[in-house]
């Protein structure tokens, strides 16, 4: 005759012991809502062509070019806060700004001010980089940076590089508090006369610019 063995469960134990504390449930719900909203396609904006090398850089009150102090400028239009490629790009720009005080370095974020400030605080601050917050994405559109395709974001090479960047450098995906995963990024170098000397729009989400090339290009333009 078979006997069924039953495990003893203490009376004060809960079968739902892995459930989060009630106080955390609103936070988890907000985080999930933010993550889901980052996957929604943003409103389409009318975008200008991406500035060609040798052309005049777009200039607005928010981002006047050439710079008023006459310095060359390197601009990085970032992906959303929480993207590891945006973080890596910003860290490289911050290092460039520190090493080259003769060049103005600008990072443009389309996440909101609170999210942008929080993310900067988590990685050691802005350093010598000027931060412009552009949640309406008007600057992005003026520089030809619109909404990307499914393949731009979710191609297998980009997915592999997310893992590779985290494994090798400890830069992983972080919670997305604002911004869109579909916004195209890009980086540009502008000389002291306001002429674009380097840069392009990203061709995939994992593109991380080499700012050494930008430094060389804008300094050559300055000497010319």
Secondary structure as a PSIPRED ss2 file (coil, helix, strand):
# PSIPRED VFORMAT (PSIPRED V4.0)

   1 X C   1.000  0.000  0.000
   2 X C   1.000  0.000  0.000
   3 X C   1.000  0.000  0.000
   4 X C   1.000  0.000  0.000
   5 X C   1.000  0.000  0.000
   6 X C   1.000  0.000  0.000
   7 X C   1.000  0.000  0.000
   8 X C   1.000  0.000  0.000
   9 X C   1.000  0.000  0.000
  10 X C   1.000  0.000  0.000
  11 X C   1.000  0.000  0.000
  12 X C   1.000  0.000  0.000
  13 X C   1.000  0.000  0.000
  14 X C   1.000  0.000  0.000
  15 X C   1.000  0.000  0.000
  16 X C   1.000  0.000  0.000
  17 X C   1.000  0.000  0.000
  18 X C   1.000  0.000  0.000
  19 X C   1.000  0.000  0.000
  20 X C   1.000  0.000  0.000
  21 X C   1.000  0.000  0.000
  22 X H   0.000  1.000  0.000
  23 X H   0.000  1.000  0.000
  24 X H   0.000  1.000  0.000
  25 X H   0.000  1.000  0.000
  26 X H   0.000  1.000  0.000
  27 X H   0.000  1.000  0.000
  28 X H   0.000  1.000  0.000
  29 X H   0.000  1.000  0.000
  30 X H   0.000  1.000  0.000
  31 X H   0.000  1.000  0.000
  32 X H   0.000  1.000  0.000
  33 X H   0.000  1.000  0.000
  34 X H   0.000  1.000  0.000
  35 X H   0.000  1.000  0.000
  36 X H   0.000  1.000  0.000
  37 X H   0.000  1.000  0.000
  38 X H   0.000  1.000  0.000
  39 X C   1.000  0.000  0.000
  40 X C   1.000  0.000  0.000
  41 X C   1.000  0.000  0.000
  42 X C   1.000  0.000  0.000
  43 X C   1.000  0.000  0.000
  44 X C   1.000  0.000  0.000
  45 X C   1.000  0.000  0.000
  46 X C   1.000  0.000  0.000
  47 X C   1.000  0.000  0.000
  48 X C   1.000  0.000  0.000
  49 X C   1.000  0.000  0.000
  50 X C   1.000  0.000  0.000
  51 X C   1.000  0.000  0.000
  52 X C   1.000  0.000  0.000
  53 X C   1.000  0.000  0.000
  54 X C   1.000  0.000  0.000
  55 X C   1.000  0.000  0.000
  56 X E   0.000  0.000  1.000
  57 X C   1.000  0.000  0.000
  58 X C   1.000  0.000  0.000
  59 X C   1.000  0.000  0.000
  60 X C   1.000  0.000  0.000
  61 X C   1.000  0.000  0.000
  62 X C   1.000  0.000  0.000
  63 X C   1.000  0.000  0.000
  64 X C   1.000  0.000  0.000
  65 X C   1.000  0.000  0.000
  66 X C   1.000  0.000  0.000
  67 X C   1.000  0.000  0.000
  68 X C   1.000  0.000  0.000
  69 X C   1.000  0.000  0.000
  70 X C   1.000  0.000  0.000
  71 X C   1.000  0.000  0.000
  72 X E   0.000  0.000  1.000
  73 X E   0.000  0.000  1.000
  74 X E   0.000  0.000  1.000
  75 X E   0.000  0.000  1.000
  76 X E   0.000  0.000  1.000
  77 X E   0.000  0.000  1.000
  78 X C   1.000  0.000  0.000
  79 X C   1.000  0.000  0.000
  80 X C   1.000  0.000  0.000
  81 X C   1.000  0.000  0.000
  82 X C   1.000  0.000  0.000
  83 X C   1.000  0.000  0.000
  84 X H   0.000  1.000  0.000
  85 X H   0.000  1.000  0.000
  86 X H   0.000  1.000  0.000
  87 X H   0.000  1.000  0.000
  88 X H   0.000  1.000  0.000
  89 X H   0.000  1.000  0.000
  90 X H   0.000  1.000  0.000
  91 X H   0.000  1.000  0.000
  92 X H   0.000  1.000  0.000
  93 X H   0.000  1.000  0.000
  94 X H   0.000  1.000  0.000
  95 X H   0.000  1.000  0.000
  96 X H   0.000  1.000  0.000
  97 X H   0.000  1.000  0.000
  98 X H   0.000  1.000  0.000
  99 X H   0.000  1.000  0.000
 100 X C   1.000  0.000  0.000
 101 X C   1.000  0.000  0.000
 102 X C   1.000  0.000  0.000
 103 X E   0.000  0.000  1.000
 104 X E   0.000  0.000  1.000
 105 X E   0.000  0.000  1.000
 106 X E   0.000  0.000  1.000
 107 X E   0.000  0.000  1.000
 108 X E   0.000  0.000  1.000
 109 X E   0.000  0.000  1.000
 110 X C   1.000  0.000  0.000
 111 X C   1.000  0.000  0.000
 112 X C   1.000  0.000  0.000
 113 X H   0.000  1.000  0.000
 114 X H   0.000  1.000  0.000
 115 X H   0.000  1.000  0.000
 116 X H   0.000  1.000  0.000
 117 X H   0.000  1.000  0.000
 118 X H   0.000  1.000  0.000
 119 X H   0.000  1.000  0.000
 120 X H   0.000  1.000  0.000
 121 X H   0.000  1.000  0.000
 122 X H   0.000  1.000  0.000
 123 X C   1.000  0.000  0.000
 124 X C   1.000  0.000  0.000
 125 X C   1.000  0.000  0.000
 126 X C   1.000  0.000  0.000
 127 X C   1.000  0.000  0.000
 128 X C   1.000  0.000  0.000
 129 X C   1.000  0.000  0.000
 130 X E   0.000  0.000  1.000
 131 X E   0.000  0.000  1.000
 132 X E   0.000  0.000  1.000
 133 X E   0.000  0.000  1.000
 134 X C   1.000  0.000  0.000
 135 X C   1.000  0.000  0.000
 136 X C   1.000  0.000  0.000
 137 X C   1.000  0.000  0.000
 138 X H   0.000  1.000  0.000
 139 X H   0.000  1.000  0.000
 140 X H   0.000  1.000  0.000
 141 X H   0.000  1.000  0.000
 142 X H   0.000  1.000  0.000
 143 X C   1.000  0.000  0.000
 144 X C   1.000  0.000  0.000
 145 X C   1.000  0.000  0.000
 146 X C   1.000  0.000  0.000
 147 X E   0.000  0.000  1.000
 148 X C   1.000  0.000  0.000
 149 X C   1.000  0.000  0.000
 150 X H   0.000  1.000  0.000
 151 X H   0.000  1.000  0.000
 152 X H   0.000  1.000  0.000
 153 X H   0.000  1.000  0.000
 154 X H   0.000  1.000  0.000
 155 X C   1.000  0.000  0.000
 156 X H   0.000  1.000  0.000
 157 X H   0.000  1.000  0.000
 158 X H   0.000  1.000  0.000
 159 X H   0.000  1.000  0.000
 160 X H   0.000  1.000  0.000
 161 X H   0.000  1.000  0.000
 162 X H   0.000  1.000  0.000
 163 X H   0.000  1.000  0.000
 164 X H   0.000  1.000  0.000
 165 X H   0.000  1.000  0.000
 166 X H   0.000  1.000  0.000
 167 X H   0.000  1.000  0.000
 168 X H   0.000  1.000  0.000
 169 X H   0.000  1.000  0.000
 170 X C   1.000  0.000  0.000
 171 X C   1.000  0.000  0.000
 172 X C   1.000  0.000  0.000
 173 X C   1.000  0.000  0.000
 174 X C   1.000  0.000  0.000
 175 X C   1.000  0.000  0.000
 176 X C   1.000  0.000  0.000
 177 X C   1.000  0.000  0.000
 178 X C   1.000  0.000  0.000
 179 X C   1.000  0.000  0.000
 180 X C   1.000  0.000  0.000
 181 X C   1.000  0.000  0.000
 182 X C   1.000  0.000  0.000
 183 X E   0.000  0.000  1.000
 184 X C   1.000  0.000  0.000
 185 X C   1.000  0.000  0.000
 186 X E   0.000  0.000  1.000
 187 X E   0.000  0.000  1.000
 188 X E   0.000  0.000  1.000
 189 X E   0.000  0.000  1.000
 190 X E   0.000  0.000  1.000
 191 X C   1.000  0.000  0.000
 192 X C   1.000  0.000  0.000
 193 X C   1.000  0.000  0.000
 194 X C   1.000  0.000  0.000
 195 X E   0.000  0.000  1.000
 196 X E   0.000  0.000  1.000
 197 X E   0.000  0.000  1.000
 198 X E   0.000  0.000  1.000
 199 X E   0.000  0.000  1.000
 200 X E   0.000  0.000  1.000
 201 X E   0.000  0.000  1.000
 202 X C   1.000  0.000  0.000
 203 X C   1.000  0.000  0.000
 204 X C   1.000  0.000  0.000
 205 X C   1.000  0.000  0.000
 206 X C   1.000  0.000  0.000
 207 X C   1.000  0.000  0.000
 208 X C   1.000  0.000  0.000
 209 X C   1.000  0.000  0.000
 210 X C   1.000  0.000  0.000
 211 X H   0.000  1.000  0.000
 212 X H   0.000  1.000  0.000
 213 X H   0.000  1.000  0.000
 214 X H   0.000  1.000  0.000
 215 X H   0.000  1.000  0.000
 216 X H   0.000  1.000  0.000
 217 X H   0.000  1.000  0.000
 218 X H   0.000  1.000  0.000
 219 X H   0.000  1.000  0.000
 220 X H   0.000  1.000  0.000
 221 X H   0.000  1.000  0.000
 222 X H   0.000  1.000  0.000
 223 X H   0.000  1.000  0.000
 224 X C   1.000  0.000  0.000
